[in-house]
């Protein structure tokens, strides 16, 4: 998953916008943004944060400084160190795929932030929060909590096609639904996607589409 390889694969799959949301970390975001810019691909920055309850939440930000502030908050709650012999190296790259270093925190750990605290902090930094794969038993809202807490203030819900049995009846919410590839390997990039009706490929426009403002919308 080198930055240039991610961008190349996304373009091959005819994607216009991708987001880089590593687990509890944004260390490779700027490298992929820069690689995407060279190739004409819009890359959004974010993090897939694992809450204290072990629910995955996508957080997306326009401003790199805001993303870094969110990263700093989450990083401060993760003390467990990675064991490369068990989990492999967590590599940090530049935009040309050169290795800059290794992340030593165990990024698969749960953070010390609750779901409510993740949403509150992301809002403080003008980010969007999309609950990840809500109908998956592991790390999804329905699998962990058994319901969608709409009062928390998510911007959207990501659903997967292979949700666990019975999750359809539990998916009670007025929030917009989106589909993403949640790619951990190159061949998964673009396997699933969402079409938005936008005037420009920006996070602000996506936020408007999720709220159906001024003709923007989730198209499919």
Phi and psi in degrees as GROMACS dihedral restraints (atoms count N, CA, C in turn):
[ dihedral_restraints ]
;  ai    aj    ak    al  type     phi  dphi    fc
    3     4     5     6     1   -66.2    20    10
    4     5     6     7     1   150.6    20    10
    6     7     8     9     1   -52.7    20    10
    7     8     9    10     1   -48.2    20    10
    9    10    11    12     1   -67.4    20    10
   10    11    12    13     1   -31.7    20    10
   12    13    14    15     1   -70.2    20    10
   13    14    15    16     1   -38.7    20    10
   15    16    17    18     1   -61.1    20    10
   16    17    18    19     1   -47.4    20    10
   18    19    20    21     1   -64.2    20    10
   19    20    21    22     1   -45.3    20    10
   21    22    23    24     1   -58.4    20    10
   22    23    24    25     1   -45.2    20    10
   24    25    26    27     1   -65.5    20    10
   25    26    27    28     1   -40.3    20    10
   27    28    29    30     1   -62.8    20    10
   28    29    30    31     1   -40.9    20    10
   30    31    32    33     1   -67.6    20    10
   31    32    33    34     1   -39.6    20    10
   33    34    35    36     1   -60.0    20    10
   34    35    36    37     1   -34.4    20    10
   36    37    38    39     1   -86.0    20    10
   37    38    39    40     1     7.3    20    10
   39    40    41    42     1    59.8    20    10
   40    41    42    43     1    39.5    20    10
   42    43    44    45     1   -88.5    20    10
   43    44    45    46     1   143.5    20    10
   45    46    47    48     1   -95.5    20    10
   46    47    48    49     1   -31.1    20    10
   48    49    50    51     1  -138.3    20    10
   49    50    51    52     1   134.6    20    10
   51    52    53    54     1  -128.8    20    10
   52    53    54    55     1   163.8    20    10
   54    55    56    57     1  -127.2    20    10
   55    56    57    58     1   138.5    20    10
   57    58    59    60     1  -101.0    20    10
   58    59    60    61     1   113.2    20    10
   60    61    62    63     1  -134.0    20    10
   61    62    63    64     1    79.8    20    10
   63    64    65    66     1   -71.4    20    10
   64    65    66    67     1   161.7    20    10
   66    67    68    69     1   -69.0    20    10
   67    68    69    70     1   117.3    20    10
   69    70    71    72     1    55.4    20    10
   70    71    72    73     1    27.4    20    10
   72    73    74    75     1  -160.7    20    10
   73    74    75    76     1   146.0    20    10
   75    76    77    78     1  -122.2    20    10
   76    77    78    79     1    18.4    20    10
   78    79    80    81     1   -60.8    20    10
   79    80    81    82     1   -24.4    20    10
   81    82    83    84     1  -105.0    20    10
   82    83    84    85     1     3.4    20    10
   84    85    86    87     1   -62.9    20    10
   85    86    87    88     1   -51.4    20    10
   87    88    89    90     1   -64.6    20    10
   88    89    90    91     1   -31.4    20    10
   90    91    92    93     1   -64.3    20    10
   91    92    93    94     1   -43.1    20    10
   93    94    95    96     1   -73.2    20    10
   94    95    96    97     1   -35.7    20    10
   96    97    98    99     1   -58.6    20    10
   97    98    99   100     1   -45.6    20    10
   99   100   101   102     1   -66.6    20    10
  100   101   102   103     1   -41.3    20    10
  102   103   104   105     1   -64.2    20    10
  103   104   105   106     1   -38.7    20    10
  105   106   107   108     1   -66.4    20    10
  106   107   108   109     1   -39.1    20    10
  108   109   110   111     1   -61.8    20    10
  109   110   111   112     1   -40.6    20    10
  111   112   113   114     1   -62.4    20    10
  112   113   114   115     1   -32.7    20    10
  114   115   116   117     1   -98.2    20    10
  115   116   117   118     1    -0.7    20    10
  117   118   119   120     1    82.3    20    10
  118   119   120   121     1    24.7    20    10
  120   121   122   123     1  -111.0    20    10
  121   122   123   124     1   131.7    20    10
  123   124   125   126     1   -78.7    20    10
  124   125   126   127     1   124.1    20    10
  126   127   128   129     1  -120.5    20    10
  127   128   129   130     1   123.4    20    10
  129   130   131   132     1   -96.2    20    10
  130   131   132   133     1   150.9    20    10
  132   133   134   135     1  -106.8    20    10
  133   134   135   136     1   143.8    20    10
  135   136   137   138     1  -170.8    20    10
  136   137   138   139     1  -165.4    20    10
  138   139   140   141     1  -144.9    20    10
  139   140   141   142     1   144.9    20    10
  141   142   143   144     1   -98.5    20    10
  142   143   144   145     1   100.4    20    10
  144   145   146   147     1   -88.8    20    10
  145   146   147   148     1   133.3    20    10
  147   148   149   150     1   -93.7    20    10
  148   149   150   151     1   114.8    20    10
  150   151   152   153     1   -72.8    20    10
  151   152   153   154     1   170.9    20    10
  153   154   155   156     1   -58.0    20    10
  154   155   156   157     1   -31.3    20    10
  156   157   158   159     1   -81.0    20    10
  157   158   159   160     1    -0.8    20    10
  159   160   161   162     1    67.9    20    10
  160   161   162   163     1    45.5    20    10
  162   163   164   165     1  -111.3    20    10
  163   164   165   166     1   133.3    20    10
  165   166   167   168     1   -86.8    20    10
  166   167   168   169     1   133.8    20    10
  168   169   170   171     1  -132.8    20    10
  169   170   171   172     1   123.4    20    10
  171   172   173   174     1   -79.7    20    10
  172   173   174   175     1   127.7    20    10
  174   175   176   177     1  -120.1    20    10
  175   176   177   178     1   131.8    20    10
  177   178   179   180     1  -126.4    20    10
  178   179   180   181     1   140.1    20    10
  180   181   182   183     1  -136.7    20    10
  181   182   183   184     1   144.4    20    10
  183   184   185   186     1   -79.5    20    10
  184   185   186   187     1   -41.8    20    10
  186   187   188   189     1   -96.0    20    10
  187   188   189   190     1   123.1    20    10
  189   190   191   192     1   -57.4    20    10
  190   191   192   193     1   -33.0    20    10
  192   193   194   195     1   -67.7    20    10
  193   194   195   196     1   -38.2    20    10
  195   196   197   198     1   -66.9    20    10
  196   197   198   199     1   -40.9    20    10
  198   199   200   201     1   -61.2    20    10
  199   200   201   202     1   -41.7    20    10
  201   202   203   204     1   -65.3    20    10
  202   203   204   205     1   -36.8    20    10
  204   205   206   207     1   -64.0    20    10
  205   206   207   208     1   -40.2    20    10
  207   208   209   210     1   -65.6    20    10
  208   209   210   211     1   -42.1    20    10
  210   211   212   213     1   -58.8    20    10
  211   212   213   214     1   -44.8    20    10
  213   214   215   216     1   -60.7    20    10
  214   215   216   217     1   -40.9    20    10
  216   217   218   219     1   -63.7    20    10
  217   218   219   220     1   -47.7    20    10
  219   220   221   222     1   -68.3    20    10
  220   221   222   223     1   -41.6    20    10
  222   223   224   225     1   -57.4    20    10
  223   224   225   226     1   -37.3    20    10
  225   226   227   228     1   -66.8    20    10
  226   227   228   229     1   -15.2    20    10
  228   229   230   231     1   -98.4    20    10
  229   230   231   232     1    -4.4    20    10
  231   232   233   234     1  -109.6    20    10
  232   233   234   235     1   110.9    20    10
  234   235   236   237     1  -103.5    20    10
  235   236   237   238     1   -23.7    20    10
  237   238   239   240     1   -66.6    20    10
  238   239   240   241     1   137.6    20    10
  240   241   242   243     1   -95.5    20    10
  241   242   243   244     1   147.2    20    10
  243   244   245   246     1   -72.3    20    10
  244   245   246   247     1   142.3    20    10
  246   247   248   249     1  -109.3    20    10
  247   248   249   250     1   100.8    20    10
  249   250   251   252     1   -57.7    20    10
  250   251   252   253     1   -29.5    20    10
  252   253   254   255     1   -68.7    20    10
  253   254   255   256     1   -24.2    20    10
  255   256   257   258     1   -98.0    20    10
  256   257   258   259     1   -47.7    20    10
  258   259   260   261     1  -106.6    20    10
  259   260   261   262     1    -6.6    20    10
  261   262   263   264     1    86.7    20    10
  262   263   264   265     1   167.8    20    10
  264   265   266   267     1   -75.9    20    10
  265   266   267   268     1   142.9    20    10
  267   268   269   270     1  -105.7    20    10
  268   269   270   271     1    96.1    20    10
  270   271   272   273     1   -92.7    20    10
  271   272   273   274     1   140.1    20    10
  273   274   275   276     1  -107.7    20    10
  274   275   276   277     1   130.4    20    10
  276   277   278   279     1  -116.8    20    10
  277   278   279   280     1   162.9    20    10
  279   280   281   282     1   -98.0    20    10
  280   281   282   283     1  -178.4    20    10
  282   283   284   285     1   -68.6    20    10
  283   284   285   286     1   -13.3    20    10
  285   286   287   288     1  -106.1    20    10
  286   287   288   289     1    16.9    20    10
  288   289   290   291     1    75.7    20    10
  289   290   291   292     1    11.2    20    10
  291   292   293   294     1   -75.6    20    10
  292   293   294   295     1   141.7    20    10
  294   295   296   297     1   -79.5    20    10
  295   296   297   298     1   124.9    20    10
  297   298   299   300     1   -95.8    20    10
  298   299   300   301     1   -27.9    20    10
  300   301   302   303     1   167.5    20    10
  301   302   303   304     1  -169.0    20    10
  303   304   305   306     1  -125.1    20    10
  304   305   306   307     1   142.3    20    10
  306   307   308   309     1   -86.9    20    10
  307   308   309   310     1   124.3    20    10
  309   310   311   312     1   -97.0    20    10
  310   311   312   313     1   -11.3    20    10
  312   313   314   315     1   -73.7    20    10
  313   314   315   316     1   147.5    20    10
  315   316   317   318     1   -79.0    20    10
  316   317   318   319     1    99.5    20    10
  318   319   320   321     1   -71.2    20    10
  319   320   321   322     1   -17.1    20    10
  321   322   323   324     1   -81.2    20    10
  322   323   324   325     1    -2.9    20    10
  324   325   326   327     1   -69.2    20    10
  325   326   327   328     1   157.5    20    10
  327   328   329   330     1   -74.0    20    10
  328   329   330   331     1   140.8    20    10
  330   331   332   333     1   -77.0    20    10
  331   332   333   334     1   176.9    20    10
  333   334   335   336     1   -93.1    20    10
  334   335   336   337     1     8.8    20    10
  336   337   338   339     1   -98.4    20    10
  337   338   339   340     1   133.5    20    10
  339   340   341   342     1   -72.0    20    10
  340   341   342   343     1   169.6    20    10
  342   343   344   345     1   -55.5    20    10
  343   344   345   346     1   -47.4    20    10
  345   346   347   348     1   -61.0    20    10
  346   347   348   349     1   -38.5    20    10
  348   349   350   351     1   -70.6    20    10
  349   350   351   352     1   -35.2    20    10
  351   352   353   354     1   -62.8    20    10
  352   353   354   355     1   -47.7    20    10
  354   355   356   357     1   -63.5    20    10
  355   356   357   358     1   -42.1    20    10
  357   358   359   360     1   -63.3    20    10
  358   359   360   361     1   -45.7    20    10
  360   361   362   363     1   -67.5    20    10
  361   362   363   364     1   -41.8    20    10
  363   364   365   366     1   -61.8    20    10
  364   365   366   367     1   -39.6    20    10
  366   367   368   369     1   -63.4    20    10
  367   368   369   370     1   -36.1    20    10
  369   370   371   372     1   -60.7    20    10
  370   371   372   373     1   -31.9    20    10
  372   373   374   375     1  -103.6    20    10
  373   374   375   376     1    20.7    20    10
  375   376   377   378     1    61.5    20    10
  376   377   378   379     1    35.4    20    10
  378   379   380   381     1   -97.7    20    10
  379   380   381   382     1   162.3    20    10
  381   382   383   384     1   -95.5    20    10
  382   383   384   385     1   147.1    20    10
  384   385   386   387     1  -125.9    20    10
  385   386   387   388     1   121.0    20    10
  387   388   389   390     1  -119.3    20    10
  388   389   390   391     1   120.6    20    10
  390   391   392   393     1   -67.5    20    10
  391   392   393   394     1   125.5    20    10
  393   394   395   396     1   -79.7    20    10
  394   395   396   397     1   143.9    20    10
  396   397   398   399     1    25.9    20    10
  397   398   399   400     1    62.6    20    10
  399   400   401   402     1   -63.1    20    10
  400   401   402   403     1   -26.2    20    10
  402   403   404   405     1   -99.4    20    10
  403   404   405   406     1    27.0    20    10
  405   406   407   408     1  -104.8    20    10
  406   407   408   409     1   139.7    20    10
  408   409   410   411     1   -63.8    20    10
  409   410   411   412     1   -41.7    20    10
  411   412   413   414     1   -90.2    20    10
  412   413   414   415     1   124.6    20    10
  414   415   416   417     1    67.8    20    10
  415   416   417   418     1    12.5    20    10
  417   418   419   420     1  -106.5    20    10
  418   419   420   421     1   151.8    20    10
  420   421   422   423     1   -55.5    20    10
  421   422   423   424     1   -45.3    20    10
  423   424   425   426     1   -70.6    20    10
  424   425   426   427     1   -36.3    20    10
  426   427   428   429     1   -70.4    20    10
  427   428   429   430     1   -34.4    20    10
  429   430   431   432     1   -91.6    20    10
  430   431   432   433     1   -47.7    20    10
  432   433   434   435     1   -96.7    20    10
  433   434   435   436     1   -30.1    20    10
  435   436   437   438     1    89.4    20    10
  436   437   438   439     1     1.8    20    10
  438   439   440   441     1  -161.2    20    10
  439   440   441   442     1   169.7    20    10
  441   442   443   444     1  -102.4    20    10
  442   443   444   445     1   111.3    20    10
  444   445   446   447     1   -81.7    20    10
  445   446   447   448     1    82.9    20    10
  447   448   449   450     1   -59.1    20    10
  448   449   450   451     1   -27.5    20    10
  450   451   452   453     1   -68.6    20    10
  451   452   453   454     1   -13.0    20    10
  453   454   455   456     1   -69.8    20    10
  454   455   456   457     1   -33.1    20    10
  456   457   458   459     1   102.9    20    10
  457   458   459   460     1    37.1    20    10
  459   460   461   462     1   -66.5    20    10
  460   461   462   463     1   154.4    20    10
  462   463   464   465     1   -88.0    20    10
  463   464   465   466     1   -25.4    20    10
  465   466   467   468     1  -168.6    20    10
  466   467   468   469     1   170.2    20    10
  468   469   470   471     1  -121.4    20    10
  469   470   471   472     1   132.0    20    10
  471   472   473   474     1   -93.9    20    10
  472   473   474   475     1   127.8    20    10
  474   475   476   477     1  -116.9    20    10
  475   476   477   478     1   152.0    20    10
  477   478   479   480     1  -110.4    20    10
  478   479   480   481     1   157.3    20    10
  480   481   482   483     1   -75.1    20    10
  481   482   483   484     1   -24.3    20    10
  483   484   485   486     1  -109.1    20    10
  484   485   486   487     1    50.0    20    10
  486   487   488   489     1   -65.8    20    10
  487   488   489   490     1   160.2    20    10
  489   490   491   492     1   -71.5    20    10
  490   491   492   493     1   152.0    20    10
  492   493   494   495     1   -55.9    20    10
  493   494   495   496     1   132.5    20    10
  495   496   497   498     1    92.4    20    10
  496   497   498   499     1   -10.3    20    10
  498   499   500   501     1   -68.6    20    10
  499   500   501   502     1   -25.7    20    10
  501   502   503   504     1   -60.2    20    10
  502   503   504   505     1   -41.9    20    10
  504   505   506   507     1   -71.2    20    10
  505   506   507   508     1   -23.5    20    10
  507   508   509   510     1   -85.6    20    10
  508   509   510   511     1   -14.9    20    10
  510   511   512   513     1   -82.2    20    10
  511   512   513   514     1    76.4    20    10
  513   514   515   516     1  -109.2    20    10
  514   515   516   517     1   106.5    20    10
  516   517   518   519     1  -167.7    20    10
  517   518   519   520     1   149.9    20    10
  519   520   521   522     1   -95.0    20    10
  520   521   522   523     1     2.4    20    10
  522   523   524   525     1   -72.0    20    10
  523   524   525   526     1   149.8    20    10
  525   526   527   528     1   -64.6    20    10
  526   527   528   529     1   147.3    20    10
  528   529   530   531     1  -108.2    20    10
  529   530   531   532     1   137.0    20    10
  531   532   533   534     1  -132.7    20    10
  532   533   534   535     1   162.2    20    10
  534   535   536   537     1  -126.7    20    10
  535   536   537   538     1   130.9    20    10
  537   538   539   540     1  -131.9    20    10
  538   539   540   541     1   163.7    20    10
  540   541   542   543     1   -80.7    20    10
  541   542   543   544     1   -21.1    20    10
  543   544   545   546     1    48.8    20    10
  544   545   546   547     1    46.7    20    10
  546   547   548   549     1   -73.7    20    10
  547   548   549   550     1   125.5    20    10
  549   550   551   552     1  -107.0    20    10
  550   551   552   553     1    -7.8    20    10
  552   553   554   555     1  -137.1    20    10
  553   554   555   556     1   154.4    20    10
  555   556   557   558     1   -57.6    20    10
  556   557   558   559     1   -40.0    20    10
  558   559   560   561     1   -71.0    20    10
  559   560   561   562     1    -8.6    20    10
  561   562   563   564     1   -89.1    20    10
  562   563   564   565     1   -15.4    20    10
  564   565   566   567     1   -63.4    20    10
  565   566   567   568     1   126.0    20    10
  567   568   569   570     1    80.6    20    10
  568   569   570   571     1     3.2    20    10
  570   571   572   573     1   -65.0    20    10
  571   572   573   574     1   -29.8    20    10
  573   574   575   576     1  -139.1    20    10
  574   575   576   577     1   142.8    20    10
  576   577   578   579     1  -154.0    20    10
  577   578   579   580     1   169.3    20    10
  579   580   581   582     1  -122.7    20    10
  580   581   582   583     1   137.9    20    10
  582   583   584   585     1   -97.9    20    10
  583   584   585   586     1   131.1    20    10
  585   586   587   588     1  -115.3    20    10
  586   587   588   589     1   144.7    20    10
  588   589   590   591     1   -94.5    20    10
  589   590   591   592     1   107.7    20    10
  591   592   593   594     1  -131.4    20    10
  592   593   594   595     1   162.2    20    10
  594   595   596   597     1   -94.7    20    10
  595   596   597   598     1   -17.1    20    10
  597   598   599   600     1  -156.9    20    10
  598   599   600   601     1   152.5    20    10
  600   601   602   603     1   -82.1    20    10
  601   602   603   604     1    71.7    20    10
  603   604   605   606     1  -130.0    20    10
  604   605   606   607     1   160.2    20    10
  606   607   608   609     1   -67.2    20    10
  607   608   609   610     1   -35.4    20    10
  609   610   611   612     1   -58.7    20    10
  610   611   612   613     1   -43.8    20    10
  612   613   614   615     1   -65.6    20    10
  613   614   615   616     1   -38.7    20    10
  615   616   617   618     1   -63.7    20    10
  616   617   618   619     1   -40.3    20    10
  618   619   620   621     1   -60.5    20    10
  619   620   621   622     1   -39.6    20    10
  621   622   623   624     1   -66.1    20    10
  622   623   624   625     1   -39.2    20    10
  624   625   626   627     1   -64.1    20    10
  625   626   627   628     1   -39.1    20    10
  627   628   629   630     1   -65.5    20    10
  628   629   630   631     1   -25.7    20    10
  630   631   632   633     1  -100.5    20    10
  631   632   633   634     1     1.0    20    10
  633   634   635   636     1    55.4    20    10
  634   635   636   637     1    52.6    20    10
  636   637   638   639     1  -100.5    20    10
  637   638   639   640     1   132.5    20    10
  639   640   641   642     1    52.4    20    10
  640   641   642   643     1    43.5    20    10
  642   643   644   645     1    84.6    20    10
  643   644   645   646     1   -10.8    20    10
  645   646   647   648     1   -73.1    20    10
  646   647   648   649     1   147.2    20    10
  648   649   650   651     1  -165.5    20    10
  649   650   651   652     1   164.8    20    10
  651   652   653   654     1   -79.1    20    10
  652   653   654   655     1   114.2    20    10
  654   655   656   657     1   -81.8    20    10
  655   656   657   658     1   -39.5    20    10
